[in-house]
Amino acid sequence: MTVPPTVPPCDEAPPPELLEGIAQFNRGEYFEQHETLELLWRAESRQIRRLYQGILQIGVAFHHLRRLNHHGTVYMLTRGAQYLAPFAPRCQCVDVRALLDDAAVALAEVERLGPARLAEFDWGLAPRVHLHVQP
């Protein structure tokens, strides 16, 4: 009896919950994407769960930004990026490198504005999660 080769988690198709969470993220539904991705993250025991957690936390940063919570925004952008970094450049069709780069631009702007001017954030800098279907 032969054992089928194991597919690395990053080469797996994205689960439906990930796709839904990404769609919510990209629509600016940051609280909702948190709820969706948290269920996926908690149900997964493999390290790939950190990918889901990283995306979730980047989204939560923008929920904090809407509430003008400077500390929460900076903290979640920083921590989310730490979780995502090992999965760059791409994992489960997610362009992790682009998300990290876009989150870094947003973080730099949040830090430049500081707590007193956070309401001036240019929401055009909010990242989107890009998917690339593998052939």
DSSP file (Angstrom, degrees, kcal/mol; ACC not computed):
  #  RESIDUE AA STRUCTURE BP1 BP2  ACC     N-H-->O    O-->H-N    N-H-->O    O-->H-N    TCO  KAPPA ALPHA  PHI   PSI    X-CA   Y-CA   Z-CA
    1    1 A M              0   0    0      0, 0.0     2,-0.4     0, 0.0     0, 0.0   0.000 360.0 360.0 360.0 128.0    0.0    0.0    0.0
    2    2 A T        -     0   0    0      0, 0.0     0, 0.0     0, 0.0     0, 0.0  -0.756 360.0-134.6 -98.7 143.8    1.4    3.4   -1.0
    3    3 A V        -     0   0    0     -2,-0.4     3,-0.1     1,-0.0     0, 0.0  -0.826  27.4-117.7 -94.5 128.1    0.9    6.5    1.0
    4    4 A P        -     0   0    0      0, 0.0    -1,-0.0     0, 0.0     2,-0.0  -0.331  39.2 -95.7 -63.5 146.9   -0.1    9.5   -1.1
    5    5 A P        -     0   0    0      0, 0.0     2,-0.4     0, 0.0     0, 0.0  -0.328  40.5-113.1 -63.8 145.4    2.4   12.4   -0.9
    6    6 A T        -     0   0    0     -3,-0.1    -3,-0.0     1,-0.0     0, 0.0  -0.641  23.3-135.3 -81.5 132.0    1.6   15.0    1.5
    7    7 A V        -     0   0    0     -2,-0.4     5,-0.1     1,-0.1    -1,-0.0  -0.750  25.9-114.4 -85.1 127.0    0.7   18.4    0.1
    8    8 A P    >>  -     0   0    0      0, 0.0     3,-1.9     0, 0.0     4,-0.6  -0.357  27.2-117.7 -58.0 141.5    2.4   21.3    1.9
    9    9 A P  G >4 S+     0   0    0      0, 0.0     3,-1.2     0, 0.0    83,-0.1   0.834 113.5  57.2 -53.5 -36.2   -0.3   23.4    3.6
   10   10 A C  G 34 S+     0   0    0      1,-0.3    82,-2.6    81,-0.1    83,-0.4   0.750 104.5  53.4 -68.8 -20.5    0.6   26.5    1.5
   11   11 A D  G <4 S+     0   0    0     -3,-1.9    -1,-0.3    80,-0.1     2,-0.1   0.512  89.0 102.8 -90.1  -5.2    0.0   24.5   -1.7
   12   12 A E  S << S-     0   0    0     -3,-1.2    80,-0.1    -4,-0.6     0, 0.0  -0.382  85.8 -97.7 -71.4 154.3   -3.5   23.5   -0.5
   13   13 A A        -     0   0    0      1,-0.1    -1,-0.1    -2,-0.1    80,-0.1  -0.447  49.7 -95.9 -65.7 145.9   -6.5   25.2   -2.0
   14   14 A P        -     0   0    0      0, 0.0    -1,-0.1     0, 0.0    78,-0.0  -0.459  43.1-114.5 -65.0 133.7   -7.8   28.0    0.3
   15   15 A P    >>  -     0   0    0      0, 0.0     4,-2.0     0, 0.0     3,-0.7  -0.305  25.1-110.6 -65.3 154.2  -10.6   26.8    2.5
   16   16 A P  H 3> S+     0   0    0      0, 0.0     4,-2.4     0, 0.0     5,-0.2   0.842 118.4  56.7 -55.0 -35.9  -14.1   28.3    1.9
   17   17 A E  H 3> S+     0   0    0      2,-0.2     4,-2.6     1,-0.2     5,-0.2   0.866 105.7  50.9 -65.9 -35.4  -13.9   30.1    5.3
   18   18 A L  H <> S+     0   0    0     -3,-0.7     4,-2.5     2,-0.2    -1,-0.2   0.929 110.1  49.4 -66.0 -44.3  -10.6   31.8    4.2
   19   19 A L  H  X S+     0   0    0     -4,-2.0     4,-2.2     1,-0.2    -2,-0.2   0.899 112.8  47.4 -61.7 -40.7  -12.2   33.0    1.0
   20   20 A E  H  X S+     0   0    0     -4,-2.4     4,-2.4     2,-0.2    -1,-0.2   0.922 111.8  49.8 -66.6 -44.1  -15.2   34.4    2.9
   21   21 A G  H  X S+     0   0    0     -4,-2.6     4,-2.6     1,-0.2    -2,-0.2   0.885 111.2  49.6 -62.1 -38.6  -13.0   36.1    5.4
   22   22 A I  H  X S+     0   0    0     -4,-2.5     4,-2.9     2,-0.2   107,-0.3   0.907 109.3  51.6 -66.6 -41.9  -10.9   37.6    2.6
   23   23 A A  H  X S+     0   0    0     -4,-2.2     4,-1.2     2,-0.2    -2,-0.2   0.917 112.1  46.9 -60.8 -42.5  -14.0   38.8    0.8
   24   24 A Q  H  <>S+     0   0    0     -4,-2.4     5,-2.8     2,-0.2     3,-0.4   0.930 111.7  51.0 -64.2 -45.5  -15.2   40.5    4.1
   25   25 A F  H ><5S+     0   0    0     -4,-2.6     3,-1.8     1,-0.2    -2,-0.2   0.942 110.0  49.5 -54.4 -50.6  -11.8   42.0    4.6
   26   26 A N  H 3<5S+     0   0    0     -4,-2.9    -1,-0.2     1,-0.3    -2,-0.2   0.719 107.9  53.8 -68.3 -21.1  -11.7   43.4    1.1
   27   27 A R  T 3<5S-     0   0    0     -4,-1.2    -1,-0.3    -3,-0.4    -2,-0.2   0.447 120.3-109.6 -87.5  -0.8  -15.2   44.9    1.6
   28   28 A G  T < 5S+     0   0    0     -3,-1.8     2,-1.5    -4,-0.4     3,-0.2   0.670  75.5 139.0  80.8  16.7  -14.0   46.7    4.7
   29   29 A E     >< +     0   0    0     -5,-2.8     4,-2.6     1,-0.2     5,-0.2  -0.561  19.0 160.7 -91.5  70.6  -16.1   44.4    7.0
   30   30 A Y  H  >  +     0   0    0     -2,-1.5     4,-1.4     1,-0.2    -1,-0.2   0.845  68.1  47.6 -69.7 -36.7  -13.3   44.1    9.5
   31   31 A F  H  > S+     0   0    0     -3,-0.2     4,-1.8     2,-0.2    -1,-0.2   0.930 114.2  48.1 -67.5 -43.7  -15.3   43.0   12.5
   32   32 A E  H  > S+     0   0    0      1,-0.2     4,-2.4     2,-0.2    -2,-0.2   0.893 108.6  53.0 -65.6 -40.4  -17.0   40.3   10.4
   33   33 A Q  H  X S+     0   0    0     -4,-2.6     4,-2.9     1,-0.2     5,-0.3   0.869 106.1  55.8 -63.8 -33.3  -13.8   39.0    8.9
   34   34 A H  H  X S+     0   0    0     -4,-1.4     4,-2.2    -5,-0.2    -1,-0.2   0.939 108.2  46.9 -60.9 -46.5  -12.5   38.6   12.4
   35   35 A E  H  X S+     0   0    0     -4,-1.8     4,-1.4     2,-0.2    -2,-0.2   0.926 115.6  45.4 -62.1 -45.1  -15.4   36.4   13.3
   36   36 A T  H  X S+     0   0    0     -4,-2.4     4,-1.4     1,-0.2    -2,-0.2   0.940 117.1  42.3 -64.8 -49.3  -15.1   34.3   10.2
   37   37 A L  H  X S+     0   0    0     -4,-2.9     4,-3.1     1,-0.2    -1,-0.2   0.784 107.0  61.8 -74.1 -26.0  -11.3   33.8   10.3
   38   38 A E  H  X S+     0   0    0     -4,-2.2     4,-2.7    -5,-0.3     5,-0.2   0.912 102.9  50.7 -65.1 -39.9  -11.3   33.2   14.0
   39   39 A L  H  X S+     0   0    0     -4,-1.4     4,-1.5     2,-0.2    -1,-0.2   0.922 114.2  44.6 -61.2 -43.1  -13.4   30.1   13.6
   40   40 A L  H  X S+     0   0    0     -4,-1.4     4,-1.1     2,-0.2    -2,-0.2   0.933 113.9  49.5 -65.9 -46.8  -11.0   28.9   10.9
   41   41 A W  H  < S+     0   0    0     -4,-3.1     3,-0.5     1,-0.2    -2,-0.2   0.909 112.4  46.9 -60.1 -45.0   -8.0   29.7   13.0
   42   42 A R  H  < S+     0   0    0     -4,-2.7    -1,-0.2     1,-0.2    -2,-0.2   0.818 111.0  52.0 -69.6 -30.1   -9.3   28.0   16.1
   43   43 A A  H  < S+     0   0    0     -4,-1.5     2,-0.4    -5,-0.2    -1,-0.2   0.689  95.7  82.9 -79.6 -18.1  -10.3   24.9   14.2
   44   44 A E     <  -     0   0    0     -4,-1.1    -4,-0.0    -3,-0.5     0, 0.0  -0.737  50.4-178.1 -93.5 131.1   -6.9   24.4   12.6
   45   45 A S        +     0   0    0     -2,-0.4    -1,-0.1     4,-0.0     2,-0.0   0.642  57.8  86.6-100.2 -17.6   -4.1   22.7   14.5
   46   46 A R  S >  S-     0   0    0      1,-0.1     3,-2.0     3,-0.0     4,-0.2  -0.306  95.2-100.5 -79.8 167.4   -1.3   23.0   12.0
   47   47 A Q  T >  S+     0   0    0      1,-0.3     3,-2.5     2,-0.2     4,-0.4   0.712 112.1  81.8 -60.7 -21.0    1.0   26.0   11.6
   48   48 A I  T >> S+     0   0    0      1,-0.3     4,-1.3     2,-0.2     3,-1.1   0.717  73.3  79.1 -57.6 -18.9   -1.1   27.3    8.7
   49   49 A R  H <> S+     0   0    0     -3,-2.0     4,-2.4     1,-0.3    -1,-0.3   0.796  82.2  63.8 -59.7 -27.4   -3.4   28.6   11.4
   50   50 A R  H <> S+     0   0    0     -3,-2.5     4,-2.5     2,-0.2    -1,-0.3   0.818  96.2  57.2 -67.9 -30.5   -0.9   31.5   11.7
   51   51 A L  H <> S+     0   0    0     -3,-1.1     4,-2.2    -4,-0.4     5,-0.2   0.957 110.2  43.7 -60.2 -49.9   -1.7   32.6    8.2
   52   52 A Y  H  X S+     0   0    0     -4,-1.3     4,-2.4     1,-0.2    -2,-0.2   0.900 114.3  50.1 -62.5 -41.6   -5.3   32.9    9.1
   53   53 A Q  H  X S+     0   0    0     -4,-2.4     4,-2.5     2,-0.2    -1,-0.2   0.881 109.3  51.9 -65.5 -38.4   -4.5   34.6   12.4
   54   54 A G  H  X S+     0   0    0     -4,-2.5     4,-2.1     2,-0.2    -2,-0.2   0.926 111.5  45.2 -65.5 -44.9   -2.2   37.1   10.6
   55   55 A I  H  X S+     0   0    0     -4,-2.2     4,-2.3     1,-0.2    -2,-0.2   0.939 112.9  52.6 -62.0 -45.9   -4.8   38.1    8.0
   56   56 A L  H  X S+     0   0    0     -4,-2.4     4,-2.4     1,-0.2    -2,-0.2   0.915 110.1  47.9 -54.1 -46.8   -7.4   38.4   10.8
   57   57 A Q  H  X S+     0   0    0     -4,-2.5     4,-1.9     2,-0.2    -1,-0.2   0.859 107.6  53.7 -71.0 -35.0   -5.1   40.7   12.9
   58   58 A I  H  X S+     0   0    0     -4,-2.1     4,-1.0     2,-0.2    -1,-0.2   0.933 112.0  47.2 -61.3 -43.5   -4.3   43.0    9.9
   59   59 A G  H >X S+     0   0    0     -4,-2.3     4,-1.2     1,-0.2     3,-0.7   0.912 108.3  54.0 -62.3 -43.0   -8.1   43.3    9.5
   60   60 A V  H 3X S+     0   0    0     -4,-2.4     4,-2.5     1,-0.3    -1,-0.2   0.843  99.6  63.7 -61.6 -33.1   -8.6   44.0   13.2
   61   61 A A  H 3X S+     0   0    0     -4,-1.9     4,-2.1     1,-0.2    -1,-0.3   0.893 103.3  47.5 -56.4 -39.2   -6.1   46.8   13.0
   62   62 A F  H <X S+     0   0    0     -4,-1.0     4,-1.9    -3,-0.7    -1,-0.2   0.752 106.5  56.3 -79.2 -22.7   -8.4   48.6   10.6
   63   63 A H  H  X S+     0   0    0     -4,-1.2     4,-1.1     2,-0.2    -1,-0.2   0.916 110.6  46.1 -65.8 -44.1  -11.3   48.0   12.9
   64   64 A H  H  <>S+     0   0    0     -4,-2.5     5,-2.6     1,-0.2     3,-0.3   0.890 109.1  55.5 -63.5 -39.3   -9.3   49.7   15.6
   65   65 A L  H ><5S+     0   0    0     -4,-2.1     3,-1.9     1,-0.2    -1,-0.2   0.909 103.0  54.5 -62.0 -42.2   -8.3   52.5   13.1
   66   66 A R  H 3<5S+     0   0    0     -4,-1.9    -1,-0.2     1,-0.3    -2,-0.2   0.838 109.6  48.1 -58.4 -32.0  -12.0   53.2   12.5
   67   67 A R  T 3<5S-     0   0    0     -4,-1.1    -1,-0.3    -3,-0.3    -2,-0.2   0.347 116.9-118.2 -91.1   6.3  -12.4   53.6   16.2
   68   68 A L  T < 5 +     0   0    0     -3,-1.9     2,-1.1     1,-0.2    -3,-0.2   0.823  60.7 153.2  60.0  35.6   -9.4   55.9   16.3
   69   69 A N     >< -     0   0    0     -5,-2.6     4,-2.1     1,-0.2    -1,-0.2  -0.791  19.8-178.5 -95.5  92.8   -7.5   53.5   18.6
   70   70 A H  H  > S+     0   0    0     -2,-1.1     4,-2.6     1,-0.2     5,-0.3   0.932  78.4  48.2 -60.7 -50.4   -3.9   54.3   17.7
   71   71 A H  H  > S+     0   0    0      1,-0.2     4,-2.8     2,-0.2     5,-0.2   0.929 113.0  48.0 -58.8 -47.2   -2.3   51.8   20.0
   72   72 A G  H  > S+     0   0    0      1,-0.2     4,-2.3     2,-0.2     5,-0.2   0.872 112.0  50.5 -62.3 -37.5   -4.6   48.9   18.9
   73   73 A T  H  X S+     0   0    0     -4,-2.1     4,-2.3     2,-0.2     5,-0.2   0.955 114.1  42.7 -64.6 -51.0   -4.0   49.8   15.2
   74   74 A V  H  X S+     0   0    0     -4,-2.6     4,-2.2     1,-0.2     5,-0.2   0.922 115.3  50.4 -62.0 -45.2   -0.2   49.8   15.6
   75   75 A Y  H  X S+     0   0    0     -4,-2.8     4,-2.8    -5,-0.3     5,-0.2   0.927 113.4  43.5 -61.4 -47.3   -0.2   46.7   17.7
   76   76 A M  H  X S+     0   0    0     -4,-2.3     4,-2.5    -5,-0.2     5,-0.3   0.865 112.9  51.3 -71.8 -35.7   -2.4   44.6   15.4
   77   77 A L  H  X S+     0   0    0     -4,-2.3     4,-1.6    -5,-0.2    -1,-0.2   0.913 115.4  43.9 -64.3 -40.1   -0.6   45.7   12.2
   78   78 A T  H  X S+     0   0    0     -4,-2.2     4,-1.6    -5,-0.2    -2,-0.2   0.945 118.0  41.9 -69.6 -49.1    2.8   44.8   13.8
   79   79 A R  H  X S+     0   0    0     -4,-2.8     4,-1.9    -5,-0.2    -2,-0.2   0.905 112.9  53.4 -68.2 -41.3    1.7   41.5   15.3
   80   80 A G  H  X S+     0   0    0     -4,-2.5     4,-2.0    -5,-0.2    -1,-0.2   0.908 107.9  51.3 -59.1 -42.0   -0.3   40.4   12.2
   81   81 A A  H  X S+     0   0    0     -4,-1.6     4,-2.3    -5,-0.3    -1,-0.2   0.872 106.1  55.3 -64.0 -36.3    2.7   41.0   10.0
   82   82 A Q  H  < S+     0   0    0     -4,-1.6    -1,-0.2     1,-0.2    -2,-0.2   0.897 109.8  46.0 -63.6 -39.8    4.8   38.9   12.3
   83   83 A Y  H  < S+     0   0    0     -4,-1.9    -1,-0.2     1,-0.2    -2,-0.2   0.874 116.2  45.8 -68.7 -36.6    2.4   36.0   11.9
   84   84 A L  H >< S+     0   0    0     -4,-2.0     3,-2.6     1,-0.2     4,-0.4   0.832  90.7  82.0 -76.8 -33.0    2.3   36.4    8.1
   85   85 A A  G >< S+     0   0    0     -4,-2.3     3,-1.6     1,-0.3    -1,-0.2   0.803  85.8  56.0 -48.6 -43.6    6.0   36.8    7.4
   86   86 A P  G 3  S+     0   0    0      0, 0.0    -1,-0.3     0, 0.0    -2,-0.1   0.693 104.8  55.9 -65.1 -14.3    6.8   33.1    7.3
   87   87 A F  G <  S+     0   0    0     -3,-2.6     9,-0.3    -4,-0.2    -2,-0.2   0.457  89.9 150.9 -97.7  -1.6    4.2   32.5    4.6
   88   88 A A    <   +     0   0    0     -3,-1.6     7,-0.1    -4,-0.4    -3,-0.0  -0.450  48.9  25.7 -71.5 148.1    5.5   35.0    2.1
   89   89 A P  S    S-     0   0    0      0, 0.0     8,-2.1     0, 0.0     7,-0.6  -0.961 128.3 -18.9 -88.4 -22.3    5.5   35.3   -0.8
   90   90 A R  E     +A   95   0A   0      5,-0.2     2,-0.3     6,-0.2     5,-0.2  -1.000  53.9 173.2-148.9 143.5    2.4   33.3   -1.3
   91   91 A C  E >  S-A   94   0A   0      3,-1.9     3,-2.5    -2,-0.3   -80,-0.1  -0.952  74.0  -6.3-153.8 131.9    0.3   30.7    0.6
   92   92 A Q  T 3  S-     0   0    0    -82,-2.6   -81,-0.1    -2,-0.3     3,-0.1   0.879 129.2 -57.2  48.0  44.0   -3.0   29.1   -0.2
   93   93 A C  T 3  S+     0   0    0    -83,-0.4    39,-3.0     1,-0.2     2,-0.4   0.378 108.4 131.0  72.1  -1.5   -3.3   31.5   -3.2
   94   94 A V  E <   -AB  91 131A   0     -3,-2.5    -3,-1.9    37,-0.2     2,-1.8  -0.692  61.9-133.2 -84.4 130.0   -2.9   34.5   -0.9
   95   95 A D  E  >  +A   90   0A   0     35,-3.0     4,-1.8    -2,-0.4    35,-0.4  -0.625  34.4 172.6 -79.7  84.8   -0.3   37.1   -2.0
   96   96 A V  H  > S+     0   0    0     -2,-1.8     4,-2.8    -7,-0.6     5,-0.2   0.880  71.2  57.1 -66.4 -39.9    1.2   37.4    1.4
   97   97 A R  H  > S+     0   0    0     -8,-2.1     4,-2.6     1,-0.2    -1,-0.2   0.926 107.6  47.6 -59.0 -45.5    4.1   39.6    0.2
   98   98 A A  H  > S+     0   0    0     -9,-0.4     4,-2.8     2,-0.2     5,-0.2   0.901 112.0  50.1 -63.7 -40.2    1.7   42.2   -1.2
   99   99 A L  H  X S+     0   0    0     -4,-1.8     4,-2.6     2,-0.2    -2,-0.2   0.919 111.8  48.0 -64.4 -42.9   -0.4   42.2    2.0
  100  100 A L  H  X S+     0   0    0     -4,-2.8     4,-2.1     2,-0.2    -2,-0.2   0.923 113.3  47.6 -62.3 -44.2    2.8   42.6    4.1
  101  101 A D  H  X S+     0   0    0     -4,-2.6     4,-1.8    -5,-0.2    -2,-0.2   0.929 114.3  45.8 -63.3 -45.6    4.0   45.5    1.9
  102  102 A D  H  X S+     0   0    0     -4,-2.8     4,-2.2     1,-0.2    -1,-0.2   0.880 111.8  51.6 -66.6 -38.0    0.6   47.2    2.0
  103  103 A A  H  X S+     0   0    0     -4,-2.6     4,-2.6    -5,-0.2    -1,-0.2   0.872 107.7  53.4 -65.9 -35.8    0.3   46.8    5.7
  104  104 A A  H  X S+     0   0    0     -4,-2.1     4,-2.4     2,-0.2    -2,-0.2   0.884 108.3  49.6 -66.4 -38.5    3.7   48.3    6.2
  105  105 A V  H  X S+     0   0    0     -4,-1.8     4,-1.9     2,-0.2    -2,-0.2   0.931 112.9  46.8 -63.8 -45.7    2.7   51.4    4.2
  106  106 A A  H  X S+     0   0    0     -4,-2.2     4,-2.6    19,-0.2    -2,-0.2   0.912 111.6  51.5 -62.9 -42.5   -0.4   51.8    6.3
  107  107 A L  H  X S+     0   0    0     -4,-2.6     4,-2.8     1,-0.2     5,-0.2   0.916 107.7  52.1 -61.3 -44.0    1.5   51.3    9.5
  108  108 A A  H  X S+     0   0    0     -4,-2.4     4,-2.2     1,-0.2    -1,-0.2   0.897 111.6  47.3 -60.0 -40.0    4.1   54.0    8.5
  109  109 A E  H  X S+     0   0    0     -4,-1.9     4,-2.6     2,-0.2    -2,-0.2   0.904 111.1  50.5 -68.7 -41.5    1.2   56.4    7.8
  110  110 A V  H  X S+     0   0    0     -4,-2.6     4,-2.2     1,-0.2    -2,-0.2   0.918 113.1  46.5 -61.7 -43.2   -0.5   55.6   11.1
  111  111 A E  H  < S+     0   0    0     -4,-2.8    -2,-0.2     2,-0.2    -1,-0.2   0.883 111.6  51.5 -67.6 -37.3    2.7   56.2   13.0
  112  112 A R  H  < S+     0   0    0     -4,-2.2    -2,-0.2    -5,-0.2    -1,-0.2   0.912 113.0  45.2 -63.7 -43.2    3.4   59.4   11.0
  113  113 A L  H  X S-     0   0    0     -4,-2.6     4,-0.8    -5,-0.1    -2,-0.2   0.870  96.1-164.4 -69.3 -37.2   -0.1   60.7   11.9
  114  114 A G  T ><  -     0   0    0     -4,-2.2     3,-0.8    -5,-0.2     4,-0.4   0.013  43.2 -59.3  70.3 173.9    0.1   59.7   15.6
  115  115 A P  G >4 S+     0   0    0      0, 0.0     3,-0.8     0, 0.0     4,-0.2   0.846 132.2  56.7 -59.8 -36.8   -2.9   59.5   17.9
  116  116 A A  G 34 S+     0   0    0      1,-0.2     3,-0.2    -3,-0.2    -2,-0.2   0.772 116.9  32.1 -71.1 -25.8   -3.9   63.1   17.5
  117  117 A R  G X< S+     0   0    0     -4,-0.8     3,-2.3    -3,-0.8    -1,-0.2   0.182  78.9 117.1-116.8  17.0   -4.3   63.0   13.7
  118  118 A L  G X   +     0   0    0     -3,-0.8     3,-1.9    -4,-0.4    -1,-0.1   0.800  67.8  67.3 -58.3 -30.8   -5.4   59.4   13.2
  119  119 A A  G 3  S+     0   0    0      1,-0.3    -1,-0.3    -4,-0.2    -2,-0.1   0.672  90.4  66.2 -64.3 -15.5   -8.8   60.6   11.7
  120  120 A E  G <  S+     0   0    0     -3,-2.3    -1,-0.3     2,-0.1    -2,-0.2   0.418  71.4 135.0 -85.0   1.2   -6.8   62.0    8.8
  121  121 A F    <   -     0   0    0     -3,-1.9     2,-0.9    -4,-0.1   -15,-0.0  -0.240  60.2-125.9 -54.7 134.5   -5.8   58.5    7.6
  122  122 A D    >   -     0   0    0      1,-0.2     3,-2.5   -16,-0.1     4,-0.2  -0.755  15.3-157.4 -83.9 106.4   -6.1   58.0    3.9
  123  123 A W  G >  S+     0   0    0     -2,-0.9     3,-1.3     1,-0.3    -1,-0.2   0.607  85.9  78.4 -66.5 -10.1   -8.3   54.9    3.6
  124  124 A G  G 3  S+     0   0    0      1,-0.2    -1,-0.3    -3,-0.0    -2,-0.0   0.676  88.1  60.4 -65.9 -16.3   -7.0   54.4    0.1
  125  125 A L  G <  S+     0   0    0     -3,-2.5    -1,-0.2   -19,-0.1   -19,-0.2   0.513  75.4 114.7 -87.8  -6.7   -3.9   53.0    1.9
  126  126 A A  S <  S-     0   0    0     -3,-1.3   -23,-0.1    -4,-0.2   -24,-0.0  -0.483  71.0-119.3 -65.9 129.2   -5.9   50.3    3.6
  127  127 A P        -     0   0    0      0, 0.0     2,-0.3     0, 0.0    -1,-0.1  -0.227  19.9-151.7 -69.7 158.4   -4.7   47.0    2.2
  128  128 A R        -     0   0    0    -30,-0.1     2,-0.6  -101,-0.0   -26,-0.1  -0.914  21.9-117.8-120.0 153.2   -6.7   44.4    0.3
  129  129 A V        -     0   0    0     -2,-0.3     2,-0.4  -107,-0.3  -103,-0.1  -0.839  30.0-153.6 -94.4 122.6   -5.9   40.7    0.2
  130  130 A H        -     0   0    0     -2,-0.6   -35,-3.0   -35,-0.4     2,-0.4  -0.815   3.5-155.9-101.2 135.4   -5.1   39.5   -3.3
  131  131 A L  B     -B   94   0A   0     -2,-0.4     2,-0.5   -37,-0.2   -37,-0.2  -0.880   4.0-165.3-107.8 140.3   -5.7   36.0   -4.4
  132  132 A H        -     0   0    0    -39,-3.0     2,-0.3    -2,-0.4    -2,-0.0  -0.961  19.2-136.5-125.8 111.8   -3.8   34.3   -7.2
  133  133 A V        -     0   0    0     -2,-0.5  -120,-0.0     1,-0.1   -40,-0.0  -0.499  21.3-130.7 -69.7 127.8   -5.3   31.1   -8.5
  134  134 A Q              0   0    0     -2,-0.3    -1,-0.1     1,-0.1  -123,-0.0  -0.581 360.0 360.0 -80.1 141.5   -2.6   28.5   -9.0
  135  135 A P              0   0    0      0, 0.0    -1,-0.1     0, 0.0    -2,-0.1   0.508 360.0 360.0 -66.6 360.0   -2.6   26.8  -12.4
